Amino acid sequence: MLQVCLNGARGPGDSAAVPMSPGSIAGAAALAVAAGAREVRVHPRTPCGGESLSPRVIGPVLAAVRAAVAVPVGVPAGTPAESGPGHRVERVRSWAALLGGPGLPDHAAVDWHEPGAEEVAAALLELGIGVEAGLRSGTDGPARFARSPLASRVLRVRAEVADPDPVTAGGSARALLGSLDVPDGVPVLLHGVDGGAWPVLRLARRLGLGARTGLADTLLLPDGTRARSSAELVAAALAYPS
């Protein structure tokens, strides 16, 4: 399974191809799915460009993307702009307002090293939203997840390799995978960032794990040229040798 993350924390200052508005996000999603992506993850933005968990911000993005593609759509359940675990739980619960419109996200990412991760995950599960458990290298996320009573209930584990060095990222990925205690039946998606994105994607394919690409993870194609879209990265990922 190949997931595409269309923007993440990036913005137009990183690349003019990073989509921000609901319409541009939906257009980018349609192209990425046409190129072979099986899932879409997007970080909804306010008109000023800031990330937000408000249903008034998420709703238009979900409506636009779902009108453009027929694959699962995920969002983050935590952003730099939404500080404090209690506030994030309240925000997630406010997503119930989406039921009368575009519907709920298919899944939402919870970074397990963040304070209050289990409370946020529990709020998502109460709404019937799948939980993508983010376990980042260099954090205590894997250890905390191993002790979590919610571990067996998550949709998947997303193992994120924070090492951006193309030479060492593969080893960092193997170390991260070796530290995980994932319940039977819970799939793992492995991805890297920046210079580590392509070596980690190759390893994910070699191991038969889910993978991720998109402008959120890397701005460059395997040959080092700048990607013109997430769709171009998806096509390159599917053609990339394992």
C-alpha positions in Angstrom: 0.0 0.0 0.0 1.3 3.4 -1.0 0.1 6.4 0.9 0.6 10.0 -0.4 1.0 12.9 2.0 0.4 16.0 0.0 1.6 18.8 2.1 2.4 18.0 5.8 4.2 20.9 7.4 5.5 22.3 4.1 4.2 25.4 2.4 4.7 27.5 -0.7 8.0 28.7 0.6 9.3 25.1 0.2 7.8 24.5 -3.2 5.1 26.2 -5.3 3.7 22.7 -5.9 2.6 22.3 -2.2 -1.2 22.5 -2.2 -2.8 24.6 0.5 -6.5 25.4 -0.4 -9.2 22.8 -0.5 -9.4 23.0 -4.3 -5.6 22.7 -4.8 -5.5 19.8 -2.3 -8.3 18.0 -4.1 -6.6 18.5 -7.5 -3.3 17.2 -6.1 -5.1 14.2 -4.6 -6.8 13.3 -7.8 -3.5 13.4 -9.7 -1.7 11.3 -7.0 -4.4 8.7 -7.0 -4.4 8.5 -10.8 -0.6 7.9 -10.5 -1.2 5.0 -8.2 -1.6 6.2 -4.6 -4.0 4.0 -2.5 -4.5 6.5 0.3 -4.3 10.3 0.8 -3.2 12.1 3.9 -3.5 15.9 4.0 -2.9 18.6 6.6 -5.9 21.0 6.2 -4.9 24.7 6.3 -6.7 28.0 7.2 -6.9 30.7 4.6 -3.8 32.2 6.2 -1.9 28.9 5.7 -1.8 27.7 9.3 -2.6 24.1 10.2 -5.8 23.6 12.1 -7.9 20.8 13.6 -11.1 22.9 13.5 -14.0 21.1 11.7 -14.6 24.4 9.9 -11.2 23.9 8.3 -11.2 20.2 7.9 -14.7 19.9 6.5 -14.1 21.8 3.2 -10.9 19.9 2.6 -12.6 16.5 3.2 -15.6 17.5 0.9 -13.3 18.6 -1.9 -11.0 15.6 -1.7 -13.8 13.1 -1.5 -15.4 14.6 -4.5 -12.2 14.1 -6.4 -11.1 10.6 -5.2 -12.6 7.4 -3.9 -9.8 6.3 -1.5 -9.4 6.6 2.2 -8.5 10.1 3.4 -6.5 10.8 6.6 -5.6 13.9 8.6 -3.3 14.6 11.6 -4.8 14.6 15.1 -2.2 17.0 16.3 -0.6 20.1 14.9 1.9 22.7 16.2 -0.9 25.2 16.3 -3.1 23.0 18.6 -1.1 22.8 21.8 -2.0 20.8 24.8 -3.5 17.2 24.9 -6.8 18.4 26.4 -7.3 20.9 23.6 -6.6 18.3 21.0 -9.1 15.9 22.5 -11.7 18.6 22.5 -10.9 19.4 18.8 -11.2 15.7 17.9 -14.6 15.4 19.6 -15.7 18.5 17.7 -15.3 16.6 14.5 -18.7 15.0 15.2 -20.1 18.1 13.5 -18.7 16.8 10.2 -21.2 13.9 10.3 -23.9 16.1 8.8 -21.6 17.2 6.0 -18.6 15.6 4.4 -18.3 12.9 7.1 -15.4 12.0 9.3 -11.9 11.4 8.2 -11.2 7.7 7.5 -8.2 7.8 9.8 -6.1 10.3 11.8 -2.5 10.2 12.8 -1.5 10.3 16.5 2.2 10.7 17.3 2.7 8.4 20.3 5.6 10.4 21.7 3.4 13.4 22.2 1.8 14.0 25.6 -1.8 12.8 25.8 -1.5 10.5 22.7 -3.7 7.8 24.3 -6.4 10.3 25.2 -6.5 11.7 21.6 -6.5 8.1 20.2 -9.3 7.1 22.5 -11.4 10.1 21.3 -10.8 9.1 17.7 -11.9 5.5 18.4 -15.0 6.7 20.1 -16.0 8.5 16.9 -15.1 5.4 14.8 -12.1 7.0 13.2 -9.1 4.8 12.4 -5.9 5.6 14.4 -2.6 5.7 12.6 -0.1 5.4 15.4 3.0 7.4 14.6 6.2 6.0 16.1 9.1 8.2 15.3 12.8 7.2 15.6 14.7 9.0 18.3 11.6 9.3 20.6 10.0 7.2 23.3 7.0 6.6 21.1 7.8 2.9 20.4 8.2 2.2 24.1 5.0 4.0 25.1 3.1 2.3 22.3 4.3 -1.1 23.5 2.7 -0.4 26.9 -0.5 1.0 25.5 -3.8 -0.8 26.0 -4.9 0.7 22.7 -2.1 -0.8 20.7 -4.2 -3.7 19.3 -7.0 -1.3 18.2 -5.1 1.0 15.9 -5.5 0.9 12.2 -1.8 0.7 11.5 1.6 1.7 12.9 3.4 4.4 10.9 7.1 4.0 11.6 8.7 7.4 10.8 12.5 7.5 10.3 13.6 11.0 11.2 17.2 10.5 9.9 17.5 12.6 6.8 20.9 11.2 5.8 20.6 9.0 2.7 23.7 7.0 3.8 22.5 6.1 7.3 18.7 6.3 7.0 18.4 2.6 6.0 20.2 1.6 9.1 18.1 3.9 11.2 15.0 2.4 9.7 16.1 -1.2 10.6 16.9 0.0 14.1 13.4 1.5 14.5 11.7 -1.5 13.1 13.7 -3.7 15.5 12.5 -1.6 18.5 8.8 -2.0 17.6 6.4 -4.3 19.5 3.4 -4.4 17.2 0.4 -6.6 17.9 -0.3 -9.4 15.5 -2.5 -8.3 12.6 -1.6 -4.6 12.9 0.1 -3.5 9.6 3.2 -1.3 9.5 3.8 1.7 7.1 7.4 2.8 7.0 8.6 6.1 5.6 11.5 8.5 5.8 12.0 12.2 5.3 14.1 14.4 3.0 17.4 12.7 2.0 16.3 9.5 3.8 12.9 9.2 2.0 14.1 7.1 -0.9 16.4 4.7 0.9 13.6 4.1 3.5 11.0 3.6 0.8 13.2 1.0 -0.9 13.5 -0.9 2.4 9.7 -0.7 2.9 9.2 -2.3 -0.4 11.8 -4.9 0.2 10.2 -5.9 3.5 6.7 -5.9 2.1 5.6 -3.0 4.3 3.3 -0.1 3.5 5.1 3.0 2.2 4.5 6.7 1.9 5.7 9.5 -0.4 4.6 13.0 -1.3 5.8 16.5 -1.0 5.4 16.3 2.8 8.3 13.8 2.9 10.6 14.9 0.1 10.8 17.6 -2.6 13.2 15.6 -4.7 12.9 12.7 -7.2 15.3 9.8 -6.9 17.7 11.5 -9.4 17.9 14.6 -7.3 15.7 16.8 -9.5 12.8 18.8 -7.9 9.4 17.1 -8.0 6.7 19.0 -9.8 4.0 17.3 -7.8 3.2 14.6 -5.3 1.8 12.6 -8.2 5.3 12.7 -9.8 6.7 11.3 -6.6 4.0 8.6 -6.5 4.9 7.5 -10.0 8.6 7.4 -9.1 7.9 5.5 -6.0 6.0 2.8 -7.8 8.8 2.5 -10.4 11.6 2.6 -7.8 13.6 -0.6 -7.5 13.5 -2.6 -4.3 
